[in-house]
């Protein structure tokens, strides 16, 4: 659905996107990740036909964004980071205005606005002034605006920025519903925990270069295959047991596993650091259980996406 090939962009002599390539499949929620200044917004603006690349190609639904930008715009819904809204109009007036801008026929405009209002759960607010609404509701209106012309692809730059916890949860649930409806969603965010709950694939940029791309589980397996090599990070998992974590040390220390209690050893929580993949972790669980250790919980110390991000990036800025 989205194909980026050897994309490069320069501002004067400064190269901010450098030979970036990745592929977003139909129906995915695809996470686009990187620190500030990594080149994410530049890439997104090129995808949204707002800028032209210095070199390389971007195709959306098999249409080159430079060759036929008008056709691309009919297929995408673009939500910029902090785009702002017209505040002295009602929610219905705001959406009606953009429906006209998207050239929705006048006879279909009212029903289109009503359908989008219902989908985004804005019905109780449709007669309220936009200026009276919370940040979360304004973000929801922005997302509603992108849906008025029924695009195949949504390109969303930090849609959960500055939202409170409830608004973030509601935004996440709405995006999941849009995916179930068949939308392809390209999502940039700094909130890795939320992306981990939604995304099946990601691309990670640092200093304008792609450092990882593909399905989250495939990237994690590639990292794990090299985890025991010299200088490679060890995997870490959090354990909870009934009793002292010294029981974990007694069983696993001989296997070269590092055990770090969380607080007092008697509180039953610790982090283990080890080499290997999920099979190695399963072997350790079996060893603990067969030794009578009352194991009640095990989980990654970080979610998989946070772990990947920390292990493939260095924290460098452009």
N, C-alpha and C positions, 0 to 999 in steps of 0.2 A: 504493500500500500504506500509506504514511504521508502524511497531509496536515495541515500546520500552517497555520492561517489567522489572521492579525492577532493573534498571541498576545502578551499583555501580562501581566506579573505584578509586583506591588508588595509590598514588606515595609514596612508602615506608609506613610510618605510617599515612600519611595525606590523608584523604578521600576527594576527590574533586568533585565526583558525588555520590549522596546519594539516593539510592532507587527511581530512576526517572522512571515514566511510563507515556506514552502518545501514541496517535494513530493518524496517518495522513492518511486521506482518499484519494482515487484515484481522481486526477484532482484538488486537492486543491493547493493554495499557502499558506503555513503554516509558520507563523512567529515564530522564536526562539529568545527569548529576555532575556537579563539579563545584569547586570553590568560586567565590566572587572573582571575576576577571578571567575565568577559564575559557570564555568564548561561547558560552551557552546562549546568551541573548542574541548575539550576532548570528549564530547558526539558526536560531528560531526566526529571526526577522527575515533571513534569506528564504527559509521554508515558507513563510507567510507572504512572500512576494513584495516585501517592503524594502529589500535591498538586493543588489545583484552581487554574486560572488566574484572574487578576483579570478578564480579558476575552479574547475570541478563542476559537478552537476547535482541537482536535486530534482527528483521526480516524485510527484504525488499522484496516485492512481494512474501511473504510467504517463503522466503529462509533465514535461519539463517546465519548471517555474519561470525560466527565462523566455522560453519559446511561446508559451501561451498562459501568461499570468492570469488573465480574466477567467479562463476555464478552471485554473487551480482555485481561484477565489470562490468559485461556485461550489467547490467540493470541500472547502475547509471552514471551520469556525475558529477564529483566532482570538484569544483572550490575553492581552498584554499584562505584564507585571504592573500593578497599581495604575490601571488605565484611566481612572476617574469616571464620573458619571454626571449627567445633567440633573441637577438637584431640584429645580423649581418646577418639576412636572411630576405627575403621578406615575406609578409603576406601569399602568396600562398605557398611558401616553408615551412614556419612554419606549416601551416595546413596540407600540404602533409606529412610532417614528422610524425605528430601525427596520421594522418589517417593510416599510415603504422604501427605505434605503437599499434593502436587499431585493427590491423589485418583486415582492410578493404581490400578486394581483389584488386590487382593492376589494374585490368581492370575496376574497379568501382571507383578508387580513385579520378580521375580527376572530374568526375560528382558529387561525394559526396562533394568534396571541393567546387565546384561551387555552389551547392545547399545551403551549409551552408553559404558561402559568400553572396549569395543573401538574405537569411533569415536574416542575421545579418547586412545587408546594408554596407558591406565592399568592394563592387565591385570597387569603384574608388580608393581603397587603395591596391588592391591585389598585385601590383608590387612595392609597396613602402617598404623600409626597416622598420622593426619593430622599430628600434632605432629612427626613425624620427617621430613617432606617439605620440599623446598626451596620457596622463594617461587614459582618457576616452576611446580612441580607443584601447589601450592595454587591458583594462578590457573587451571590446567587443570581442577582439580576444580570450581572455581566455574563455569567454562564448562560442564562436564559437567552440573552441577546444573541449569543453565538449559535443557538439552536434554531433560530427563526426560519432559516432557509434550508433546514434539514441536511446539514453537511455530513459527508461520510467520515471526515477526519476532524478531530478537535485538537488544536495546538494550544496548550495552556501553559503560560509562563507564571509559575508561583501562584496558583489559584488559592492556596490556603495561607498566603502571607498575612501575618498579623491577626489571624482569626483566633478566637478563644476556643477552648477544647471542645465544647458542644458544636460550634460552627464547623470545626475541622471534621468532626465525626460525621456531621450531616453532609458536608461536601464530599467526603470519601464515599458515603453510601450512595449519593447521587451519581458519582462517577462510575461506581460499580453497576448501577442500574443502566446507565448509558451504554456501558460495555455489553450488558445482556441484550440491549436493543440492537447491537451490531455495530456500534460506533468504534472506530479506531481512535485511541486517545494517546497523544504524545504529551507527556507531562514533565515539566521541569519543577524541581522542588529542592529545598534544603532540608526538608523534614524526612530523614531517611526511614524512620520508624513507620511513617505513613506509607511511603512508597513500598516498603517491604510487604505491607499488607495487601497491596493492590497489584504491583507490577510482576509480570512474568519475565520480562526482559528489560535490560538497561544498557545505557551507554554512559561511560564516565570520561569526562574531559579534565585535563590538567595542563595549564599553560598552552591552551589551544590545541593540544594533541589528544587523540583518543588513546586511553590507557587500558580500557577493557570494554567489551561489548558482547551482548548475546544473552541467552537465558540465564537467570540468576543461578540456578543450580549447576549449569555447565561451567560458569566462571568459578563457582565455589569448588567444584571437583578439580578443576585445573590448578587452583591454588593448593588444594590438599595434596595433589600428586607431588608437588614440589616442596611440601611443608617440612619434610625431614632433611632436605638439603642444607648444606652449610650456609648459615646466615639467614635462613628462611624462618618466618615467625611460626611458633607453635600454636596449635589449636587450643582453645580454652573453653571450658564448660563449667557451669555452676551446679553443684550438688546440694541437695538437702537430705539430711538423715535424722533419725530420732536418736539423739545422744551426741557424744563427743566426736569431733572430726578426726581425732587420733585413730579411730577405727579405720578410716579411709587411708590414712598414712600407713598403717600396719599392713594393709593389703596391697596398695599400689606403689609404695616407695620403691620396692624392688624392681618394678617395671620401668623405672626412670621417669615416673610421673611426678611433677611438682605439685604440692598441695599447699594452698594459701587459705588459711581460715579467714572467714569474714567475721570480724569481731572476736569474741571469746570462743575458744575451741569447743566449749560446751553448748553453744547455741545451735549446732548442727548444720551450719552453712559453710561451704568452702568453694573455692575455685580450683580446678585442676588444669594443668597445662601439659600437653602431651603431643607426641608426633604421631601422624597417621590419619586415617580417614574414619568414616562412620563404623567400619568393621572393627577398627581398633577400639573405638569407644564402646561398641557393643560387647567386646571381649572383657573390657574393664567392668561393665555393668554386671556381666555374668559372674565375674570373679568376686565382686562385692556381695552379690546376693548369695552365692554359694558359700561364702565365708560368714554368713549370718549378719552382715551389715544391714540395718533397717533403712534401706534407701526409699525415700518417698518422692523424690523429684529430681529431674535432670533437664537442663536446658542450656542452649548456647549462652555464653557470658554476654554476648551482643547478638542482636538479630543478624541474619546472614548478610543482609545488604550493608549494614554498618561494618561488619567484619571485612567484607570485600573492599569497601571504600578505603578503609584504613590500611589495608595491605597492598593496594595497587597504587595509592597516591603517596606523595611525599610532603604535601603541605606547601609546595612552592607556589608563588604568585608570579603573574606576568609583570 
